[in-house]
Amino acid sequence: MGLLDLTSLLAPGLPPPTAKWSGFAKYNFVGGHNDASQLPLDGLIASATSVLRREGRTLANYGLESGPLGYLRLREFLVDKLKRDAGISCAADEILITSGSLQAIDLINALLLDRGDTVLVEKVTYFGSLNRLTRLGVNAIGISLDDDGLRIDALASALDDLKRRGIRAKYIYTIPTVQNPTGTIMSEARRRALLALAQAHDVPIFEDDCYADLIWDGKRPPALYALSERRDVIHIGSFSKSIAPALRVGFIVAPWELLSRMLPLKTDAGSGALEQMVLAEYCTAHFTTHVPELTRGLRVKLETMMESFSEQFGTAAEFTDPKGGIFLWVKLPDEVDTLKLAQAAQAAGIAINPGHEWSPDKVYSRPRMRLCFGNPSKQAIREGVAALADVCRREFGVPSRIANVERRAQG
Ligand SMILES: Cc1ncc(COP(=O)(O)O)c(C=O)c1O
């Protein structure tokens, strides 16, 4: 008997199929993976044992004994942490634990967006957010950034333009604290200006603070959520970058009136409970010592990557030293199409994120690319960047040997 062919029954408008996974590239600079050697494994093992011994039987209930917002002790940890680190005053019932902050993004989009809507995003921004907007049929307008984050003059003219056309944007999506991919941190003054402008146009702000724990000097400005007096900010965060992405734990901070409208959209009967329990147990005792150690190690890897680019690409690679995080955002000469470069590099065992995935502006992003230095070893970073320079030279004549030699001669 032949197998049932389901292809004729598929729902319309599905995204393209996923290719089978064939392992990571030898030099893997894509995605947002963490440093495996810095994962606090012993601490997580000890936390799992102690929390299960104490409260394991609550796993017999959907949602433990904490209700649909997520494990109460984890939300209580977040209440303290967000107050201390981001200046946010919130109650435990203003936090919803999600399956990664990607689910948080989905819930906020499901709550607010309809096909044909318009939102404002940073000119280069997180691919996962951008591709969701594309799939939802939402128009994403890119706003320029500078070293201080989202440019207020550019945002003001985009909002004025929308107003003239009778369009009210549904939200302004920003990654203000260690922007992905540029690594900038929005200054406090800029945050206040952003809030005032958003308020004048009656547009809410969607604040994605995914990387906010990973700042080299530990100086984190107050969150937009903390500075807002009108409760017009929805804040999301994640444990993916501070602890481990495979745990899939993120969260939303919003007034209960909004969370109560999101909960019916979260149809999974609760995010995985064991990881919430382990995180609460581990983080309550160790978060404040673990994170500075982690960022110190990441900083060393970043320096290795920046040195490797300077050595291998000379002046052909332009970048600014990011203020934290796990990414270096690199601009190559205009003749380099990083989409083509990524394809050629893939064949040579090097994975990079081409810029066009990270921006609604395909011309601007064409010669740019993002590299994650979180996961590869220092040796892999050195070898991988050298191998990438070889591929780039072969494909685009960049960097030319001469430029490299000249750079070395200059010392
Ligand atoms: C800006 C930003 N937001 C959200 C996410 C989603 O992270 P997670 O679902 O692992 O919490 C990422 C992942 O890299 C990200 O870069």
The ligand as an SDF file (V2000), in Angstrom:
LIG
                    3D

 16 16  0  0  0  0  0  0  0  0999 V2000
   16.9510   40.3450   20.0010 C   0  0  0  0  0  0  0  0  0  0  0  0
   16.4930   38.9590   20.2640 C   0  0  0  0  0  0  0  0  0  0  0  0
   15.2830   38.7590   20.7800 N   0  0  0  0  0  0  0  0  0  0  0  0
   14.8190   37.5370   21.0430 C   0  0  0  0  0  0  0  0  0  0  0  0
   15.5900   36.4170   20.7670 C   0  0  0  0  0  0  0  0  0  0  0  0
   15.0130   35.0630   21.0590 C   0  0  0  0  0  0  0  0  0  0  0  0
   15.7020   34.4020   22.0430 O   0  0  0  0  0  0  0  0  0  0  0  0
   15.1100   33.2240   22.9190 P   0  0  0  0  0  0  0  0  0  0  0  0
   13.8350   32.7420   22.2790 O   0  0  0  0  0  0  0  0  0  0  0  0
   16.1640   32.1800   22.9290 O   0  0  0  0  0  0  0  0  0  0  0  0
   14.8470   33.8110   24.2640 O   0  0  0  0  0  0  0  0  0  0  0  0
   16.8710   36.5590   20.2290 C   0  0  0  0  0  0  0  0  0  0  0  0
   17.6940   35.3760   19.9420 C   0  0  0  0  0  0  0  0  0  0  0  0
   18.8010   35.4070   19.4950 O   0  0  0  0  0  0  0  0  0  0  0  0
   17.3230   37.8640   19.9570 C   0  0  0  0  0  0  0  0  0  0  0  0
   18.5220   38.0860   19.4100 O   0  0  0  0  0  0  0  0  0  0  0  0
  1  2  1  0
  2  3  1  0
  2 15  2  0
  3  4  2  0
  4  5  1  0
  5  6  1  0
  5 12  2  0
  6  7  1  0
  7  8  1  0
  8  9  2  0
  8 10  1  0
  8 11  1  0
 12 13  1  0
 12 15  1  0
 13 14  2  0
 15 16  1  0
M  END
$$$$
